[in-house]
Amino acid sequence: MTKWEYATVPLLVHATKQILDNWGADGWELVAVVPGPNPEQLVAYMKRPKEA
């Protein structure tokens, strides 16, 4: 069975792609994006398989 680790990542609206590309390069997969604490920010939920 695959075990997962998760991360919550703040996203700035003007740099969303760059931030997600950086996390993706480290093996993280985007699960969901929700509104952040202010209009300029979003929150991304990421996951990746946990290393044994």
C-alpha distance matrix in Angstrom:
0.0 3.8 6.4 9.7 13.3 16.2 19.9 23.0 25.6 29.3 30.7 34.4 35.6 37.7 34.9 31.8 31.1 31.7 29.4 26.5 27.2 27.0 23.7 22.3 23.7 21.6 18.3 18.3 17.9 20.3 19.0 22.4 26.0 28.2 31.8 32.6 35.3 38.0 38.8 38.3 34.7 31.3 27.9 24.8 21.2 18.9 15.2 13.5 10.3 10.9 12.4 11.6
3.8 0.0 3.8 6.5 10.1 13.0 16.6 19.8 22.2 25.9 27.2 30.9 32.2 34.1 31.2 28.2 27.5 28.0 25.7 22.8 23.5 23.2 19.9 18.6 20.0 17.8 14.6 14.5 14.3 16.9 16.0 19.6 23.0 25.4 29.0 29.6 32.4 35.0 35.7 34.9 31.4 28.1 24.7 21.5 18.1 15.4 11.7 9.7 6.6 7.6 9.6 9.9
6.4 3.8 0.0 3.8 7.0 10.2 13.9 17.2 19.9 23.6 25.3 29.1 30.7 32.8 29.9 27.0 26.7 27.0 24.3 21.8 22.8 22.2 18.6 18.1 19.6 16.9 14.2 13.6 13.9 16.2 15.3 18.5 21.7 23.8 27.2 27.4 30.0 32.8 33.8 33.1 29.4 26.2 22.7 19.8 16.2 13.8 10.1 8.6 5.9 5.5 8.2 8.8
9.7 6.5 3.8 0.0 3.8 6.6 10.2 13.5 16.1 19.8 21.6 25.3 26.9 29.0 26.2 23.3 23.3 23.5 20.7 18.3 19.6 19.0 15.3 15.1 16.9 14.3 11.7 10.4 10.8 12.9 12.1 15.2 18.2 20.3 23.7 23.8 26.4 29.1 30.1 29.3 25.6 22.5 19.0 16.0 12.5 10.1 6.5 5.7 4.5 4.8 8.6 10.5
13.3 10.1 7.0 3.8 0.0 3.8 7.1 10.6 13.2 16.9 19.0 22.7 24.8 26.8 24.0 21.4 21.7 21.6 18.4 16.6 18.2 17.0 13.3 13.9 15.7 12.7 11.0 9.2 10.6 12.3 11.9 14.6 16.9 18.9 21.8 21.5 23.8 26.6 27.9 26.8 23.1 20.3 16.7 14.0 10.8 8.5 5.7 5.7 6.3 5.4 8.9 11.4
16.2 13.0 10.2 6.6 3.8 0.0 3.8 7.0 9.8 13.5 15.6 19.4 21.4 23.7 21.1 18.4 19.1 19.3 16.0 14.2 16.5 15.5 11.7 12.9 15.3 12.8 11.4 8.5 9.4 10.0 9.5 11.5 13.5 15.2 18.1 17.7 20.1 22.8 24.1 23.2 19.5 16.6 13.0 10.5 7.2 5.6 4.4 6.7 8.9 9.0 12.3 15.1
19.9 16.6 13.9 10.2 7.1 3.8 0.0 3.8 6.2 9.9 12.3 16.0 18.4 20.5 18.0 15.7 16.8 16.7 13.1 12.1 14.7 13.4 9.9 12.0 14.4 12.1 11.7 8.6 9.9 9.7 10.0 11.1 12.0 13.6 15.9 14.9 17.2 19.8 21.2 20.0 16.3 13.8 10.2 8.2 5.9 5.1 6.4 8.9 11.8 11.8 14.6 17.7
23.0 19.8 17.2 13.5 10.6 7.0 3.8 0.0 3.8 6.8 9.7 13.3 15.6 18.2 16.1 13.9 15.8 16.0 12.3 11.8 15.0 14.1 11.1 13.5 16.2 14.5 14.4 11.0 11.6 10.1 10.1 9.8 9.7 10.6 12.4 11.2 13.4 16.1 17.6 16.6 12.8 10.4 6.8 5.8 4.8 6.4 9.0 12.1 15.2 15.5 18.4 21.5
25.6 22.2 19.9 16.1 13.2 9.8 6.2 3.8 0.0 3.8 6.3 9.9 12.5 14.7 12.5 10.6 12.7 12.6 8.9 9.1 12.4 11.4 9.2 12.0 14.6 13.4 14.1 10.9 11.7 10.0 11.2 10.5 9.3 10.5 11.7 10.2 12.6 14.5 15.6 14.0 10.4 8.5 5.6 5.0 6.3 7.5 10.8 13.5 16.9 17.5 20.0 23.3
29.3 25.9 23.6 19.8 16.9 13.5 9.9 6.8 3.8 0.0 3.8 6.8 9.7 12.1 10.6 9.3 12.4 12.4 9.0 10.2 13.7 12.9 11.6 14.5 16.9 16.3 17.3 14.2 14.7 12.5 13.6 12.0 9.6 9.9 9.8 7.6 9.7 11.1 12.2 10.4 6.8 6.0 4.6 6.3 9.0 10.8 14.4 17.2 20.7 21.3 23.7 27.1
30.7 27.2 25.3 21.6 19.0 15.6 12.3 9.7 6.3 3.8 0.0 3.8 6.2 8.6 7.2 5.7 9.1 9.6 7.0 8.3 11.7 11.8 11.3 13.7 16.1 16.4 17.4 14.5 14.5 12.0 13.7 11.8 8.9 9.8 9.5 8.2 10.9 11.0 11.0 8.6 5.6 4.9 5.6 6.7 10.2 11.8 15.5 18.1 21.9 23.0 25.4 28.9
34.4 30.9 29.1 25.3 22.7 19.4 16.0 13.3 9.9 6.8 3.8 0.0 3.8 5.5 5.4 5.8 9.5 9.8 8.3 10.5 13.3 13.5 13.9 16.2 18.3 19.0 20.4 17.8 17.8 15.3 17.1 15.0 11.7 12.1 10.8 9.3 11.2 10.1 9.4 6.1 4.8 6.4 8.6 10.3 13.9 15.5 19.2 21.7 25.4 26.6 28.8 32.4
35.6 32.2 30.7 26.9 24.8 21.4 18.4 15.6 12.5 9.7 6.2 3.8 0.0 3.8 5.6 5.5 8.9 10.4 10.0 11.4 14.0 15.2 15.7 17.3 19.6 20.9 21.9 19.2 18.6 15.7 17.4 14.9 11.4 11.8 10.3 10.1 12.3 10.5 8.4 5.6 5.7 6.8 10.0 11.4 15.2 16.9 20.6 23.2 27.0 28.6 30.9 34.5
37.7 34.1 32.8 29.0 26.8 23.7 20.5 18.2 14.7 12.1 8.6 5.5 3.8 0.0 3.9 6.0 8.4 9.1 9.9 12.0 13.6 14.8 16.2 17.7 19.4 21.1 22.5 20.4 20.2 17.7 19.9 17.9 14.7 15.5 14.1 13.7 15.6 13.5 11.4 8.1 9.0 10.5 13.3 14.3 18.0 19.1 22.7 24.8 28.6 30.2 32.1 35.8
34.9 31.2 29.9 26.2 24.0 21.1 18.0 16.1 12.5 10.6 7.2 5.4 5.6 3.9 0.0 3.8 5.7 5.5 6.2 8.7 10.1 10.9 12.6 14.3 15.7 17.4 19.0 17.2 17.3 15.3 18.0 16.7 13.9 15.5 14.9 14.3 16.5 15.2 13.8 10.4 10.0 10.6 12.5 12.7 16.1 16.6 19.9 21.7 25.5 27.0 28.7 32.5
31.8 28.2 27.0 23.3 21.4 18.4 15.7 13.9 10.6 9.3 5.7 5.8 5.5 6.0 3.8 0.0 3.8 5.6 5.3 6.1 8.5 10.1 10.9 12.0 14.3 15.8 16.8 14.6 14.1 11.8 14.4 13.0 10.5 12.5 12.7 12.7 15.6 14.9 13.4 10.7 9.3 8.6 10.0 9.6 12.9 13.5 16.9 19.0 22.7 24.5 26.6 30.3
31.1 27.5 26.7 23.3 21.7 19.1 16.8 15.8 12.7 12.4 9.1 9.5 8.9 8.4 5.7 3.8 0.0 3.8 5.5 5.2 5.9 8.6 10.0 10.2 12.0 14.4 15.3 13.6 13.2 11.5 14.7 14.1 12.4 15.1 15.9 16.3 19.4 18.7 17.0 14.4 13.1 12.1 13.0 11.6 14.4 14.0 16.9 18.3 21.9 24.1 25.8 29.6
31.7 28.0 27.0 23.5 21.6 19.3 16.7 16.0 12.6 12.4 9.6 9.8 10.4 9.1 5.5 5.6 3.8 0.0 3.8 5.6 5.1 6.2 8.8 9.8 10.6 12.8 14.6 13.6 14.1 13.2 16.7 16.5 14.8 17.4 18.0 17.6 20.3 19.8 18.6 15.5 14.2 13.7 14.3 13.0 15.6 14.8 17.5 18.4 21.9 23.6 25.0 28.8
29.4 25.7 24.3 20.7 18.4 16.0 13.1 12.3 8.9 9.0 7.0 8.3 10.0 9.9 6.2 5.3 5.5 3.8 0.0 3.8 5.5 5.2 6.4 8.6 10.1 11.2 13.0 11.3 12.2 11.2 14.4 14.2 12.6 15.1 15.9 15.1 17.8 17.8 17.3 14.3 12.2 11.4 11.3 9.9 12.4 11.8 14.7 16.0 19.6 21.0 22.5 26.3
26.5 22.8 21.8 18.3 16.6 14.2 12.1 11.8 9.1 10.2 8.3 10.5 11.4 12.0 8.7 6.1 5.2 5.6 3.8 0.0 3.8 5.4 5.2 5.9 8.5 10.0 10.7 8.7 8.8 7.8 11.3 11.6 10.8 14.0 15.5 15.6 18.8 19.1 18.4 16.0 13.6 11.7 11.1 8.6 10.5 9.4 12.1 13.4 17.0 19.0 20.8 24.5
27.2 23.5 22.8 19.6 18.2 16.5 14.7 15.0 12.4 13.7 11.7 13.3 14.0 13.6 10.1 8.5 5.9 5.1 5.5 3.8 0.0 3.8 5.5 5.0 6.1 8.8 9.9 9.3 9.9 10.1 13.9 14.8 14.4 17.7 19.3 19.3 22.4 22.5 21.6 19.0 16.9 15.4 14.9 12.4 13.8 12.0 13.9 14.2 17.5 19.5 20.8 24.5
27.0 23.2 22.2 19.0 17.0 15.5 13.4 14.1 11.4 12.9 11.8 13.5 15.2 14.8 10.9 10.1 8.6 6.2 5.2 5.4 3.8 0.0 3.8 5.4 5.2 6.7 9.2 8.9 10.9 11.6 15.2 16.3 15.9 18.8 20.3 19.6 22.4 22.8 22.4 19.6 17.3 16.1 15.1 12.9 14.1 12.0 13.7 13.7 16.9 18.2 19.1 22.9
23.7 19.9 18.6 15.3 13.3 11.7 9.9 11.1 9.2 11.6 11.3 13.9 15.7 16.2 12.6 10.9 10.0 8.8 6.4 5.2 5.5 3.8 0.0 3.8 5.4 5.2 6.8 5.5 7.8 8.8 12.2 13.6 13.8 16.8 18.8 18.2 21.1 22.1 22.1 19.7 16.8 15.0 13.3 10.5 10.9 8.4 9.9 10.2 13.5 14.9 16.2 20.0
22.3 18.6 18.1 15.1 13.9 12.9 12.0 13.5 12.0 14.5 13.7 16.2 17.3 17.7 14.3 12.0 10.2 9.8 8.6 5.9 5.0 5.4 3.8 0.0 3.8 5.3 5.1 4.7 6.1 7.9 11.5 13.6 14.4 17.9 20.2 20.3 23.6 24.4 24.0 21.8 19.1 16.9 15.3 12.0 12.0 9.1 9.9 9.5 12.6 14.8 16.1 19.8
23.7 20.0 19.6 16.9 15.7 15.3 14.4 16.2 14.6 16.9 16.1 18.3 19.6 19.4 15.7 14.3 12.0 10.6 10.1 8.5 6.1 5.2 5.4 3.8 0.0 3.8 5.5 7.2 9.5 11.7 15.2 17.4 18.0 21.4 23.6 23.3 26.3 27.1 26.8 24.2 21.7 19.9 18.4 15.4 15.5 12.4 12.6 11.4 13.8 15.6 16.0 19.6
21.6 17.8 16.9 14.3 12.7 12.8 12.1 14.5 13.4 16.3 16.4 19.0 20.9 21.1 17.4 15.8 14.4 12.8 11.2 10.0 8.8 6.7 5.2 5.3 3.8 0.0 3.8 5.8 9.2 11.8 14.9 17.3 18.2 21.4 23.6 23.1 25.9 27.1 27.3 24.8 22.0 20.1 18.0 15.0 14.4 11.1 10.8 9.1 11.3 12.4 12.7 16.4
18.3 14.6 14.2 11.7 11.0 11.4 11.7 14.4 14.1 17.3 17.4 20.4 21.9 22.5 19.0 16.8 15.3 14.6 13.0 10.7 9.9 9.2 6.8 5.1 5.5 3.8 0.0 3.8 6.6 10.0 12.7 15.7 17.3 20.7 23.4 23.4 26.4 27.9 27.9 25.9 22.8 20.4 18.1 14.6 13.4 9.7 8.5 6.2 8.4 10.4 11.2 14.8
18.3 14.5 13.6 10.4 9.2 8.5 8.6 11.0 10.9 14.2 14.5 17.8 19.2 20.4 17.2 14.6 13.6 13.6 11.3 8.7 9.3 8.9 5.5 4.7 7.2 5.8 3.8 0.0 3.8 6.7 9.3 12.1 13.7 17.0 19.8 19.8 22.9 24.5 24.7 22.9 19.7 17.0 14.5 11.0 9.6 5.9 5.4 4.9 8.4 10.5 12.4 16.1
17.9 14.3 13.9 10.8 10.6 9.4 9.9 11.6 11.7 14.7 14.5 17.8 18.6 20.2 17.3 14.1 13.2 14.1 12.2 8.8 9.9 10.9 7.8 6.1 9.5 9.2 6.6 3.8 0.0 3.8 6.3 9.4 11.7 15.2 18.3 19.1 22.5 24.0 23.8 22.4 19.3 16.2 13.8 10.0 8.6 5.4 5.3 6.0 9.4 12.3 14.8 18.2
20.3 16.9 16.2 12.9 12.3 10.0 9.7 10.1 10.0 12.5 12.0 15.3 15.7 17.7 15.3 11.8 11.5 13.2 11.2 7.8 10.1 11.6 8.8 7.9 11.7 11.8 10.0 6.7 3.8 0.0 3.8 5.9 7.9 11.5 14.7 15.8 19.4 20.7 20.3 19.3 16.2 12.8 10.8 7.0 6.2 4.6 6.7 9.0 12.5 15.1 17.9 21.3
19.0 16.0 15.3 12.1 11.9 9.5 10.0 10.1 11.2 13.6 13.7 17.1 17.4 19.9 18.0 14.4 14.7 16.7 14.4 11.3 13.9 15.2 12.2 11.5 15.2 14.9 12.7 9.3 6.3 3.8 0.0 3.8 7.2 10.3 13.9 15.5 19.0 20.7 20.6 20.2 16.9 13.3 10.8 7.5 5.5 5.4 6.8 9.9 12.9 15.4 18.7 21.7
22.4 19.6 18.5 15.2 14.6 11.5 11.1 9.8 10.5 12.0 11.8 15.0 14.9 17.9 16.7 13.0 14.1 16.5 14.2 11.6 14.8 16.3 13.6 13.6 17.4 17.3 15.7 12.1 9.4 5.9 3.8 0.0 3.8 6.6 10.3 12.3 15.8 17.4 17.1 17.1 14.1 10.3 8.3 5.8 5.2 7.3 9.8 13.3 16.4 18.7 22.0 25.0
26.0 23.0 21.7 18.2 16.9 13.5 12.0 9.7 9.3 9.6 8.9 11.7 11.4 14.7 13.9 10.5 12.4 14.8 12.6 10.8 14.4 15.9 13.8 14.4 18.0 18.2 17.3 13.7 11.7 7.9 7.2 3.8 0.0 3.8 7.0 9.0 12.8 13.9 13.4 13.4 10.5 6.7 5.6 4.4 6.3 9.1 12.4 15.8 19.3 21.2 24.4 27.6
28.2 25.4 23.8 20.3 18.9 15.2 13.6 10.6 10.5 9.9 9.8 12.1 11.8 15.5 15.5 12.5 15.1 17.4 15.1 14.0 17.7 18.8 16.8 17.9 21.4 21.4 20.7 17.0 15.2 11.5 10.3 6.6 3.8 0.0 3.8 6.4 9.9 11.3 11.2 12.1 9.3 5.9 5.3 6.5 8.3 11.8 15.1 18.7 22.1 23.7 27.0 30.0
31.8 29.0 27.2 23.7 21.8 18.1 15.9 12.4 11.7 9.8 9.5 10.8 10.3 14.1 14.9 12.7 15.9 18.0 15.9 15.5 19.3 20.3 18.8 20.2 23.6 23.6 23.4 19.8 18.3 14.7 13.9 10.3 7.0 3.8 0.0 3.8 6.9 7.7 7.6 9.1 6.9 4.7 6.1 8.9 11.4 14.8 18.3 21.9 25.3 26.7 29.9 33.0
32.6 29.6 27.4 23.8 21.5 17.7 14.9 11.2 10.2 7.6 8.2 9.3 10.1 13.7 14.3 12.7 16.3 17.6 15.1 15.6 19.3 19.6 18.2 20.3 23.3 23.1 23.4 19.8 19.1 15.8 15.5 12.3 9.0 6.4 3.8 0.0 3.8 5.5 7.0 7.8 4.9 4.2 5.3 9.1 11.7 15.0 18.6 22.1 25.5 26.4 29.4 32.5
35.3 32.4 30.0 26.4 23.8 20.1 17.2 13.4 12.6 9.7 10.9 11.2 12.3 15.6 16.5 15.6 19.4 20.3 17.8 18.8 22.4 22.4 21.1 23.6 26.3 25.9 26.4 22.9 22.5 19.4 19.0 15.8 12.8 9.9 6.9 3.8 0.0 3.8 7.1 8.4 6.7 7.7 8.7 12.5 14.8 18.2 21.6 25.0 28.4 28.9 31.8 34.8
38.0 35.0 32.8 29.1 26.6 22.8 19.8 16.1 14.5 11.1 11.0 10.1 10.5 13.5 15.2 14.9 18.7 19.8 17.8 19.1 22.5 22.8 22.1 24.4 27.1 27.1 27.9 24.5 24.0 20.7 20.7 17.4 13.9 11.3 7.7 5.5 3.8 0.0 3.8 5.5 5.6 8.0 10.4 14.1 17.0 20.2 23.8 27.2 30.7 31.5 34.3 37.5
38.8 35.7 33.8 30.1 27.9 24.1 21.2 17.6 15.6 12.2 11.0 9.4 8.4 11.4 13.8 13.4 17.0 18.6 17.3 18.4 21.6 22.4 22.1 24.0 26.8 27.3 27.9 24.7 23.8 20.3 20.6 17.1 13.4 11.2 7.6 7.0 7.1 3.8 0.0 3.8 5.6 7.8 11.2 14.4 17.7 20.7 24.4 27.7 31.3 32.5 35.3 38.7
38.3 34.9 33.1 29.3 26.8 23.2 20.0 16.6 14.0 10.4 8.6 6.1 5.6 8.1 10.4 10.7 14.4 15.5 14.3 16.0 19.0 19.6 19.7 21.8 24.2 24.8 25.9 22.9 22.4 19.3 20.2 17.1 13.4 12.1 9.1 7.8 8.4 5.5 3.8 0.0 3.8 7.1 10.6 13.5 17.1 19.6 23.4 26.4 30.1 31.2 33.8 37.2
34.7 31.4 29.4 25.6 23.1 19.5 16.3 12.8 10.4 6.8 5.6 4.8 5.7 9.0 10.0 9.3 13.1 14.2 12.2 13.6 16.9 17.3 16.8 19.1 21.7 22.0 22.8 19.7 19.3 16.2 16.9 14.1 10.5 9.3 6.9 4.9 6.7 5.6 5.6 3.8 0.0 3.8 6.9 9.9 13.4 16.0 19.8 22.9 26.6 27.6 30.2 33.6
31.3 28.1 26.2 22.5 20.3 16.6 13.8 10.4 8.5 6.0 4.9 6.4 6.8 10.5 10.6 8.6 12.1 13.7 11.4 11.7 15.4 16.1 15.0 16.9 19.9 20.1 20.4 17.0 16.2 12.8 13.3 10.3 6.7 5.9 4.7 4.2 7.7 8.0 7.8 7.1 3.8 0.0 3.8 6.6 10.1 12.9 16.7 19.9 23.6 24.9 27.7 31.1
27.9 24.7 22.7 19.0 16.7 13.0 10.2 6.8 5.6 4.6 5.6 8.6 10.0 13.3 12.5 10.0 13.0 14.3 11.3 11.1 14.9 15.1 13.3 15.3 18.4 18.0 18.1 14.5 13.8 10.8 10.8 8.3 5.6 5.3 6.1 5.3 8.7 10.4 11.2 10.6 6.9 3.8 0.0 3.8 6.7 9.8 13.4 16.8 20.4 21.4 24.4 27.6
24.8 21.5 19.8 16.0 14.0 10.5 8.2 5.8 5.0 6.3 6.7 10.3 11.4 14.3 12.7 9.6 11.6 13.0 9.9 8.6 12.4 12.9 10.5 12.0 15.4 15.0 14.6 11.0 10.0 7.0 7.5 5.8 4.4 6.5 8.9 9.1 12.5 14.1 14.4 13.5 9.9 6.6 3.8 0.0 3.8 6.3 10.1 13.4 17.0 18.4 21.4 24.7
21.2 18.1 16.2 12.5 10.8 7.2 5.9 4.8 6.3 9.0 10.2 13.9 15.2 18.0 16.1 12.9 14.4 15.6 12.4 10.5 13.8 14.1 10.9 12.0 15.5 14.4 13.4 9.6 8.6 6.2 5.5 5.2 6.3 8.3 11.4 11.7 14.8 17.0 17.7 17.1 13.4 10.1 6.7 3.8 0.0 3.8 7.0 10.7 14.0 15.4 18.6 21.7
18.9 15.4 13.8 10.1 8.5 5.6 5.1 6.4 7.5 10.8 11.8 15.5 16.9 19.1 16.6 13.5 14.0 14.8 11.8 9.4 12.0 12.0 8.4 9.1 12.4 11.1 9.7 5.9 5.4 4.6 5.4 7.3 9.1 11.8 14.8 15.0 18.2 20.2 20.7 19.6 16.0 12.9 9.8 6.3 3.8 0.0 3.8 7.1 10.7 12.3 15.4 18.7
15.2 11.7 10.1 6.5 5.7 4.4 6.4 9.0 10.8 14.4 15.5 19.2 20.6 22.7 19.9 16.9 16.9 17.5 14.7 12.1 13.9 13.7 9.9 9.9 12.6 10.8 8.5 5.4 5.3 6.7 6.8 9.8 12.4 15.1 18.3 18.6 21.6 23.8 24.4 23.4 19.8 16.7 13.4 10.1 7.0 3.8 0.0 3.8 7.0 8.9 12.1 15.3
13.5 9.7 8.6 5.7 5.7 6.7 8.9 12.1 13.5 17.2 18.1 21.7 23.2 24.8 21.7 19.0 18.3 18.4 16.0 13.4 14.2 13.7 10.2 9.5 11.4 9.1 6.2 4.9 6.0 9.0 9.9 13.3 15.8 18.7 21.9 22.1 25.0 27.2 27.7 26.4 22.9 19.9 16.8 13.4 10.7 7.1 3.8 0.0 3.8 6.3 9.0 12.3
10.3 6.6 5.9 4.5 6.3 8.9 11.8 15.2 16.9 20.7 21.9 25.4 27.0 28.6 25.5 22.7 21.9 21.9 19.6 17.0 17.5 16.9 13.5 12.6 13.8 11.3 8.4 8.4 9.4 12.5 12.9 16.4 19.3 22.1 25.3 25.5 28.4 30.7 31.3 30.1 26.6 23.6 20.4 17.0 14.0 10.7 7.0 3.8 0.0 3.8 6.4 9.1
10.9 7.6 5.5 4.8 5.4 9.0 11.8 15.5 17.5 21.3 23.0 26.6 28.6 30.2 27.0 24.5 24.1 23.6 21.0 19.0 19.5 18.2 14.9 14.8 15.6 12.4 10.4 10.5 12.3 15.1 15.4 18.7 21.2 23.7 26.7 26.4 28.9 31.5 32.5 31.2 27.6 24.9 21.4 18.4 15.4 12.3 8.9 6.3 3.8 0.0 3.8 6.4
12.4 9.6 8.2 8.6 8.9 12.3 14.6 18.4 20.0 23.7 25.4 28.8 30.9 32.1 28.7 26.6 25.8 25.0 22.5 20.8 20.8 19.1 16.2 16.1 16.0 12.7 11.2 12.4 14.8 17.9 18.7 22.0 24.4 27.0 29.9 29.4 31.8 34.3 35.3 33.8 30.2 27.7 24.4 21.4 18.6 15.4 12.1 9.0 6.4 3.8 0.0 3.8
11.6 9.9 8.8 10.5 11.4 15.1 17.7 21.5 23.3 27.1 28.9 32.4 34.5 35.8 32.5 30.3 29.6 28.8 26.3 24.5 24.5 22.9 20.0 19.8 19.6 16.4 14.8 16.1 18.2 21.3 21.7 25.0 27.6 30.0 33.0 32.5 34.8 37.5 38.7 37.2 33.6 31.1 27.6 24.7 21.7 18.7 15.3 12.3 9.1 6.4 3.8 0.0
